[in-house]
Amino acid sequence: MDKSEILRKYFGYSSFRNGQEEIIDHILNGNDVLGIMPTGAGKSICYQVPALMMEGITLVISPLISLMKDQVEALCSSGIAAGYLNSSLSDAEYRTMLAKAYNGGFKIIYAAPERLMTQGFLNLANQIKISMITVDEAHCVSQWGQDFRPSYLKITEFVSALPYRPIISAFTATATSEVRDDITDILNLESPFVMTTGFDRPNLYFEVQSPKDKFSALLKIVNKNRDKCGIVYCISRKNVEEVCERLCRNGISASRYHAGLDDDERKHNQEDFIFDRKRVMVATNAFGMGIDKSDVSYVVHYNMPKNIESYYQEAGRAGRDGEPAECYLLYSGQDVRTNRFLIDNSEENDIDEQTRERVREKDLERLKYMTFYCRTSGCLREYILKYFGDSSQSYCGNCSSCNANFETRDITVDSQKILSCIYRMREINRSYGINMVIAVLRGSKSEKIKSQKLDKLSTYGIMSECSEKLCREIINYLIQNGYVTLTDSEYPVLMLNRKSREVLYEHKHLEIKILKENPTENSTATVSSEDSELFTKLRELRKKIADIESVPAYIVFSDASLRDMCIKKPKTKDDFLKVSGVGYMKLEKYGDRFLKVINANS
């Protein structure tokens, strides 16, 4: 079979997505590849299709047990011989899997990086033909990536221990140019074909809120999506416990996931969510990498993450089926302080003190850009795409900034006042943070201001008519656009720089967008044209089959496939094969039952 036939037969798709075919062709030609593709863009197809066309097996190195289990279940459901070797297996199960691998029982084997250099695994690797090594979540190999895992450094040692060098393919959803180069160098990719398909996920709606009461804002979002699956990310275990408990008290079917739970409870809670027994998962960032649950309709970040890379990867767990989905971030100033504390007190293993300090500095720089995202009045999608070096229009029409009612305000004079105040404060040999600068500008009568004689400055009270919120927005704009510097010290202070002169002395014209009213409701939700009664019946049939087979419902068919059935209303098996996501194996397993329901409702 050629690549298109394999795509149709096993995966149920009639055509490749952007970038997939080029990557597959390069692999089949014996070239190393690096694929940088957003979550939901179909990275796994890029190595699974050639794996079925090449002799021997493809070894997929993956960071999390949950990711392996999910992928293997999906492959086996489609009739592909796949297995995994990791610590979740008992000794007897592990020996059984090894024996099957020795006897050629798999085309694709998933393994954790920690497993590679064990003697048993090395013995296996030297006695079977490995045609390709695929490194999933490849950013984990880079110390400058957002999720560095020292165990990934074992990959090159493992490749060197093999009697020959297989093709190496590496994939990640989020990588800046620096991390991309790091992946290529550390994995020793040989003249790799590099494919960056673009980071945009047009089906995702982005919104940033700064609510006075975060939980009330969260509850409003969850209640709006009561019949849908969602993930709520929190910054700490304590937050997870509190938010989950409060959601449950409000009648929400929620579960929790964090590293403080024992393995059995984590596994149980995760399966409750995957099998739709719970509709909402409240979790730390320990949850989700590689969770291929296609019907997550919304992701809420209850706290701001440490960096754009983590945020976009976590938010990207919504809408993997291509359907419209929503990504909310509930921001507060305390989030910045908490993240800074976590960065300052992180304990990276297996790196020296000098490297640890460089990693810390890089993490603080990423935190700064994450903070700018939360404060920008510009298009949120444009901000994310520009961060990753991708081009974008300044209006997407599918984020809270673009959909909000803004007015443009000239802030040239206000900016001159702010920079002059910073200069006057520095003249008395002191530098101050944002709060103190705002207090002086607005004429605060606090004892702290008086005791330091800041009320005697010529800039004291010159913006008394300006709200604290607007003052802060203007200062954030000046920081974000480089007209003033906010230091990375333990107590950050504002400092003038060369670019400050453009505003103070060259009368640089500045303007920002100011929110006039509350943001409008997300406009992405549309009334579907499908037969809702049929869709409900198909979901019920899918759940019945999934329960019998003890697999998540989306392993049987995704919501997107069910919707396509409602639209196309296939009458015959040939018609059923034309539904997106229906391959020959699923046609044989499920076709008659689904066709019966569809024809009964036509």
C-alpha positions as a printed Julia matrix, in Angstrom:
602×3 Matrix{Float64}:
   0.0     0.0    0.0
   1.12    3.55  -0.63
   0.87    6.36   1.91
  -2.58    7.54   0.75
  -4.03    4.05   0.96
  -2.64    3.61   4.48
  -4.1     6.98   5.5
  -7.5     5.94   4.19
  -7.49    2.32   5.41
  -6.16    2.74   8.96
  -6.91    6.35   9.86
 -10.02    7.09   7.82
  -8.8    10.31   6.18
  -8.99   11.04   2.46
  -6.2    13.63   2.36
  -3.17   14.77   4.33
  -3.1    17.93   6.39
  -0.65   20.76   5.84
   2.95   19.51   6.11
   2.17   15.84   6.74
   2.86   14.53   3.25
   6.17   16.39   2.89
   7.44   15.02   6.2
   6.35   11.48   5.32
   8.08   11.68   1.93
  11.36   12.8    3.5
  11.23    9.98   6.06
  10.57    7.42   3.31
  13.57    8.84   1.44
  15.74    8.1    4.47
  16.09   11.66   5.79
  16.0    12.89   9.4
  13.15   15.31  10.03
  12.08   17.9   12.6
   8.37   18.72  12.6
   7.14   21.78  14.5
   3.37   21.56  14.35
   0.69   22.92  16.72
  -1.32   20.62  18.96
  -4.05   19.0   16.91
  -2.19   19.37  13.58
  -1.63   15.62  13.23
   2.0    15.07  14.21
   1.47   11.37  14.95
   0.32   10.65  11.37
   3.73   11.9   10.19
   5.56    8.98  11.77
   2.79    6.37  12.0
   2.17    6.22   8.25
   5.84    5.65   7.27
   6.2     3.23  10.2
   3.69    0.96   8.44
   5.56    1.23   5.14
   9.11    0.54   6.35
  10.67   -2.77   7.32
  11.18   -3.45  11.01
   9.71   -1.35  13.78
   9.48    2.31  14.68
  10.51    3.19  18.24
   8.65    6.21  19.61
  10.26    7.91  22.61
   7.56    9.57  24.66
   7.7    11.37  28.04
   4.51   10.2   29.73
   2.86    6.85  30.34
  -0.59    8.34  29.71
   0.51    9.52  26.26
   1.77    6.05  25.31
  -1.36    4.29  26.54
  -3.6     6.69  24.67
  -1.67    6.39  21.4
  -1.41    2.6   21.57
  -5.14    2.2   22.26
  -5.96    4.36  19.24
  -3.56    2.44  16.99
  -4.82   -0.98  18.09
  -8.4     0.19  17.58
  -7.46    0.98  13.97
  -5.89   -2.45  13.42
  -2.22   -1.47  13.85
   0.11   -3.68  15.91
   1.46   -1.34  18.62
   2.63   -1.67  22.2
   4.48    0.15  24.95
   7.27   -0.65  27.39
   7.18    1.38  30.57
   6.99    1.23  34.35
   3.19    0.79  34.37
   3.64   -2.86  33.34
   4.15   -5.61  35.89
   7.27   -7.78  35.51
   5.21  -10.52  33.87
   3.52   -8.05  31.49
   6.87   -6.5   30.61
   8.38   -9.91  29.77
   5.35  -10.74  27.63
   5.68   -7.46  25.71
   9.43   -8.03  25.23
   8.81  -11.52  23.88
   6.21  -10.2   21.45
   8.64   -7.49  20.32
  11.42  -10.07  19.79
   9.05  -12.12  17.63
   8.06   -9.18  15.41
   4.64   -8.68  16.96
   4.75   -4.86  16.76
   5.22   -2.27  14.04
   5.33    0.6   16.55
   6.73    0.47  20.09
   6.46    3.35  22.56
   9.06    3.69  25.33
  10.04    6.23  27.99
  13.54    7.77  27.71
  14.44    6.36  31.14
  13.96    2.86  29.71
  16.44    3.21  26.83
  19.74    2.43  28.56
  18.5    -0.48  30.67
  20.2    -3.75  29.77
  16.98   -5.55  28.85
  15.96   -2.81  26.45
  19.44   -2.58  24.9
  19.4    -6.33  24.3
  16.06   -5.99  22.51
  17.21   -3.01  20.44
  20.28   -4.89  19.25
  18.29   -7.92  18.1
  15.4    -6.31  16.23
  15.43   -4.01  13.23
  14.65   -0.45  14.25
  13.91    1.44  11.05
  13.12    4.78  12.74
  13.42    6.44  16.12
  10.76    9.09  16.69
  11.27   11.64  19.47
   7.91   12.99  20.58
   7.69   16.23  22.62
  11.22   16.91  21.34
  11.46   20.27  23.11
  12.07   18.27  26.31
  15.66   17.73  25.13
  16.51   21.45  25.32
  17.59   23.19  28.51
  16.04   26.34  27.03
  12.72   24.64  26.37
   9.8    25.1   28.75
   9.79   21.47  29.84
  13.43   20.29  29.94
  13.81   16.62  30.93
  17.4    15.46  31.56
  16.33   11.88  30.71
  15.94   12.99  27.08
  19.71   13.43  26.9
  19.95    9.61  27.01
  18.54    9.41  23.48
  21.84   10.16  21.71
  23.65    7.71  23.98
  21.1     5.05  23.04
  21.47    5.73  19.3
  25.26    5.43  19.62
  24.84    2.02  21.28
  22.96    0.6   18.27
  24.81   -1.39  15.58
  23.54    1.06  12.92
  21.88    4.48  12.88
  18.13    4.52  12.13
  16.27    7.47  10.67
  15.52    9.99  13.44
  12.35   12.06  13.38
  11.53   14.63  16.06
   8.28   16.47  16.72
   7.08   19.26  18.99
   4.15   21.66  19.14
   5.99   24.64  20.59
   9.55   25.67  19.8
  11.19   29.05  19.35
  14.1    29.25  16.89
  16.53   28.82  19.78
  14.87   25.6   20.96
  14.57   24.33  17.38
  18.32   24.69  16.89
  18.94   23.02  20.24
  16.83   20.0   19.24
  18.78   19.62  15.99
  22.18   19.84  17.71
  21.49   17.66  20.77
  19.78   14.87  18.82
  22.54   15.03  16.18
  20.01   15.24  13.38
  21.79   14.83  10.04
  20.83   17.57   7.54
  17.22   17.31   8.71
  14.2    18.39   6.74
  12.59   20.98   9.01
   8.87   21.6    8.64
   7.14   24.38  10.57
   3.49   24.32   9.55
   2.6    27.48  11.41
   1.35   27.8   14.96
  -2.14   29.12  14.31
  -5.18   27.19  15.57
  -8.03   29.11  13.91
 -10.72   27.11  15.75
  -9.52   28.35  19.17
 -11.01   31.45  20.76
  -8.69   33.26  23.22
  -9.77   35.45  26.1
  -7.94   37.08  29.02
  -9.91   38.28  32.03
  -8.74   40.09  35.18
 -11.74   39.37  37.43
 -12.08   40.55  41.01
 -13.47   37.13  41.89
 -11.77   34.39  39.87
 -14.01   31.59  41.01
 -17.18   33.44  40.01
 -15.65   34.04  36.58
 -14.71   30.36  36.31
 -18.17   29.2   37.38
 -19.76   31.36  34.69
 -17.54   29.76  32.02
 -18.18   26.21  33.26
 -21.95   26.71  33.54
 -22.02   28.06  30.0
 -20.38   24.8   28.88
 -22.23   22.36  31.18
 -22.7    19.69  28.53
 -19.07   19.87  27.37
 -15.69   18.63  28.59
 -13.19   21.15  29.96
  -9.84   21.41  31.72
  -9.08   23.96  34.45
  -5.37   24.51  35.06
  -4.2    25.83  38.45
  -0.75   26.9   39.55
  -0.57   24.81  42.73
  -1.95   21.67  44.35
  -3.7    23.84  46.93
  -5.51   25.75  44.18
  -6.52   22.49  42.51
  -8.02   21.13  45.73
  -9.89   24.34  46.51
 -11.25   24.94  42.99
 -12.31   21.3   42.51
 -14.11   21.24  45.85
 -15.95   24.49  45.14
 -16.99   23.33  41.66
 -18.37   20.09  43.11
 -20.28   22.08  45.76
 -21.85   24.03  42.9
 -23.09   20.86  41.22
 -20.3    20.53  38.64
 -19.07   17.03  37.74
 -15.37   17.7   38.42
 -12.28   15.71  39.31
  -8.72   16.65  40.27
  -5.17   15.78  39.2
  -1.82   16.77  40.69
   1.49   15.18  41.71
   0.49   15.05  45.38
  -2.12   12.33  44.77
  -1.1     8.69  44.86
  -0.74    6.83  41.55
  -4.02    4.95  41.89
  -6.09    8.08  42.49
  -4.4     9.97  39.65
  -5.09    7.06  37.29
  -8.69    6.74  38.49
  -9.39   10.47  38.17
  -7.79   10.65  34.74
  -9.89    7.73  33.51
 -13.04    9.36  34.94
 -12.33   12.35  32.71
 -11.25   10.41  29.62
 -14.25    8.08  29.84
 -16.63   11.06  30.38
 -17.64   10.05  33.88
 -16.48   13.54  34.93
 -16.89   16.54  32.65
 -14.28   18.85  34.19
 -10.67   18.12  35.17
  -9.04   20.56  37.6
  -5.28   20.04  37.45
  -1.77   21.36  37.68
   0.43   21.24  34.59
   1.23   17.62  35.57
  -1.92   16.73  33.62
  -2.41   16.67  29.92
   0.79   16.21  27.94
  -0.13   13.69  25.28
  -3.73   13.27  26.46
  -5.41   12.83  23.11
  -8.98   13.53  24.26
 -10.36   15.09  21.15
 -13.59   16.53  22.56
 -12.21   19.03  25.11
 -14.28   22.12  24.3
 -12.67   24.62  26.63
  -9.53   25.16  28.72
  -9.4    27.66  31.57
  -6.15   28.79  33.13
  -7.18   29.77  36.65
  -3.67   31.17  37.1
  -1.22   32.57  34.58
   1.41   29.98  33.49
   5.15   30.72  33.54
   5.57   31.09  29.8
   3.82   31.34  26.45
   5.09   27.9   25.4
   3.34   26.15  28.31
   0.22   28.27  27.93
  -0.19   27.55  24.22
   0.5    23.84  24.65
  -2.02   23.54  27.51
  -4.63   25.76  25.84
  -4.13   23.69  22.69
  -5.66   20.67  24.4
  -8.98   22.26  23.51
 -10.46   21.69  20.08
  -8.2    18.85  18.94
 -11.07   17.59  16.79
 -11.05   20.83  14.82
 -14.33   22.03  16.3
 -14.65   25.56  17.77
 -13.23   25.67  21.3
 -12.5    28.32  23.94
  -9.33   29.19  25.87
  -9.64   31.47  28.9
  -6.93   32.91  31.12
  -7.91   34.45  34.47
  -5.08   36.83  35.32
  -4.04   38.6   38.52
  -0.87   40.34  39.67
  -0.41   37.65  42.31
   0.14   35.12  39.52
   3.29   36.97  38.49
   4.66   36.95  42.03
   3.86   33.26  42.5
   5.53   32.28  39.23
   8.59   34.33  40.07
   8.83   32.55  43.43
   8.58   29.17  41.68
  11.31   30.13  39.21
  13.63   31.45  41.93
  13.17   28.29  43.99
  13.18   25.63  41.28
  15.6    22.75  41.75
  16.73   21.36  38.42
  18.57   18.07  38.7
  21.64   17.06  36.7
  22.76   20.6   35.81
  25.55   22.71  37.26
  25.08   25.99  39.11
  26.11   28.17  36.18
  23.64   26.46  33.85
  20.95   26.64  36.52
  21.37   30.43  36.7
  21.16   30.75  32.92
  17.97   28.67  32.92
  16.57   30.9   35.67
  17.31   34.05  33.67
  15.66   32.55  30.6
  12.62   31.55  32.65
  12.28   35.1   33.99
  12.44   36.46  30.45
   9.68   34.06  29.38
   7.6    35.11  32.39
   7.9    38.73  31.25
   6.46   37.9   27.81
   3.68   35.86  29.41
   2.79   38.85  31.58
   2.75   41.13  28.52
   0.27   38.75  26.87
  -2.11   39.11  29.81
  -1.91   42.89  29.68
  -1.98   43.57  25.94
  -4.97   45.27  24.38
  -3.93   44.01  20.96
  -4.98   40.81  19.21
  -4.16   37.84  21.46
  -3.67   35.45  18.55
  -1.26   37.87  16.86
   0.75   38.15  20.1
   1.15   34.36  20.41
   2.04   33.83  16.75
   4.59   36.67  16.74
   6.21   35.17  19.85
   6.88   31.98  17.89
   8.1    33.94  14.87
   4.94   33.34  12.86
   3.24   36.05  10.81
  -0.28   37.17  11.61
  -2.76   39.92  10.93
  -3.39   42.38  13.77
  -7.1    41.44  13.82
  -8.27   37.82  14.08
 -11.91   38.35  15.04
 -11.74   35.39  17.4
 -10.26   36.68  20.66
 -11.46   38.91  23.47
  -9.33   41.84  22.32
 -10.63   41.8   18.75
 -14.22   41.28  19.88
 -14.17   43.91  22.63
 -15.35   47.48  22.35
 -12.12   49.54  22.36
 -11.37   53.17  21.84
  -7.97   54.51  20.8
  -6.35   56.94  23.24
  -3.38   59.22  22.65
  -0.97   58.57  25.54
   1.96   60.69  24.36
   1.63   63.34  27.12
   0.76   60.76  29.79
   3.83   58.74  28.81
   6.02   61.85  29.09
   4.64   62.46  32.59
   5.38   58.86  33.65
   8.94   58.87  32.29
   9.57   62.3   33.85
   8.41   60.95  37.22
  10.79   57.98  36.98
  13.59   60.44  36.12
  12.76   62.75  39.08
  12.6    59.81  41.48
  16.0    58.66  40.24
  17.39   62.17  40.82
  17.02   61.62  44.55
  19.11   58.44  44.14
  16.18   56.02  44.37
  14.5    53.74  41.86
  11.0    52.46  42.49
   8.56   49.84  41.26
   5.34   50.36  39.36
   3.13   50.82  42.43
   5.23   53.61  43.9
   5.49   55.44  40.58
   1.69   55.31  40.2
   1.23   56.48  43.81
   3.42   59.56  43.2
   1.78   60.37  39.86
  -1.71   60.17  41.39
  -0.75   62.2   44.48
  -1.04   59.53  47.15
  -1.06   60.89  50.7
   0.35   57.72  52.26
   2.94   57.95  55.05
   5.46   56.08  52.87
   5.26   58.8   50.22
   5.63   61.57  52.79
   8.43   59.93  54.77
  10.56   59.65  51.63
   9.6    63.21  50.61
   8.27   62.0   47.29
   5.4    64.47  47.68
   7.94   67.25  47.08
   8.75   66.08  43.54
   7.56   68.27  40.66
   5.78   65.22  39.18
   3.79   64.53  42.37
   0.06   64.44  41.57
   0.41   65.39  37.88
  -1.85   62.46  36.89
  -4.32   62.73  39.77
  -7.23   62.7   37.31
  -6.05   59.42  35.79
  -7.32   56.13  37.26
  -4.85   53.68  38.75
  -5.94   51.11  36.17
  -5.18   53.42  33.25
  -1.82   54.47  34.74
  -0.89   50.82  35.03
  -2.0    50.05  31.46
   0.15   52.88  30.1
   3.19   51.8   32.12
   2.71   48.2   30.96
   2.55   49.44  27.37
   5.8    51.39  27.84
   7.52   48.31  29.29
   6.2    45.98  26.63
   7.36   48.27  23.81
  10.77   48.99  25.32
  10.31   52.67  26.27
  11.14   51.88  29.89
  12.86   48.92  31.55
  11.48   46.84  34.4
  14.45   45.15  36.08
  14.55   41.4   36.78
  15.71   41.91  40.36
  13.94   40.46  43.41
  12.14   43.8   43.78
  11.7    45.01  40.16
  12.09   48.75  39.58
  11.47   51.01  36.59
  14.51   52.45  34.8
  14.81   54.81  31.83
  16.73   53.59  28.79
  17.88   54.92  25.43
  14.48   54.45  23.88
  12.93   56.64  26.61
  14.45   59.65  24.83
  12.13   59.11  21.87
   9.17   59.95  24.1
  10.74   62.54  26.41
  12.7    64.6   23.89
  11.69   63.54  20.39
   7.94   63.66  21.1
   7.29   60.15  19.82
   3.53   59.77  19.26
   2.05   56.88  21.26
  -1.46   55.51  21.48
  -3.13   52.45  22.96
  -6.51   50.77  22.8
  -8.59   51.19  25.96
 -11.55   48.97  26.77
 -14.77   50.98  26.79
 -17.15   48.25  27.93
 -17.1    44.64  29.04
 -15.93   42.28  26.27
 -18.66   40.87  24.12
 -19.56   37.24  24.41
 -17.46   34.85  22.39
 -18.89   34.86  18.91
 -17.39   31.55  17.8
 -20.3    29.46  19.01
 -22.58   28.72  16.09
 -25.82   26.85  15.76
 -24.98   23.56  14.11
 -26.95   22.44  11.09
 -26.75   18.78  12.0
 -29.66   16.76  13.28
 -29.2    17.16  17.05
 -31.46   14.19  17.82
 -29.38   11.93  15.56
 -26.17   13.26  17.05
 -27.44   12.4   20.54
 -28.34    8.86  19.47
 -24.94    8.36  17.84
 -23.22    9.51  21.01
 -25.31    7.06  23.03
 -24.31    4.2   20.7
 -20.67    5.27  20.86
 -20.74    5.28  24.67
 -22.33    1.82  24.75
 -19.59    0.43  22.49
 -16.85    2.23  24.43
 -18.13    0.81  27.72
 -18.14   -2.72  26.32
 -14.6    -2.34  24.91
 -13.33   -0.44  27.99
 -11.91    2.39  25.9
 -12.6     6.14  25.9
 -15.48    7.15  23.64
 -13.25    9.17  21.3
 -11.21    6.03  20.53
 -14.35    4.62  18.86
 -15.15    7.85  16.97
 -14.45   11.51  17.67
 -17.25   14.06  17.98
 -16.08   15.44  14.63
 -16.71   12.03  13.01
 -20.2    11.85  14.55
 -21.01   15.32  13.26
 -19.82   14.31   9.8
 -22.16   11.31   9.97
 -25.03   13.66  10.79
 -24.19   15.88   7.84
 -23.51   13.14   5.25
 -26.08   10.64   6.55
 -24.41    7.63   4.87
 -26.76    4.87   3.67
 -24.27    2.16   2.73
 -20.88    0.9    3.83
 -19.26    2.66   0.88
 -20.94    5.89   2.01
 -19.8     5.27   5.58
 -16.16    5.07   4.42
 -16.47    8.66   3.2
 -17.03    9.9    6.76
 -13.96   11.64   8.22
 -12.15    9.33  10.62
 -13.66    6.08   9.33
 -11.09    3.55   8.11
 -11.6    -0.03   6.96
 -11.06   -1.48  10.44
 -13.65    0.8   12.03
 -16.03    0.18   9.15
 -15.89   -3.55   9.84
 -16.12   -3.14  13.62
 -18.78   -0.47  13.9
 -20.28    0.27  10.48
 -23.43   -1.85  10.67
 -24.43   -0.51  14.09
 -23.96    3.15  13.22
 -25.61    2.78   9.81
 -28.63    1.2   11.48
 -29.08    4.23  13.75
 -28.49    6.7   10.9
 -30.93    4.99   8.53
 -33.57    4.7   11.27
 -33.44    8.49  11.71
 -33.41    9.45   8.04
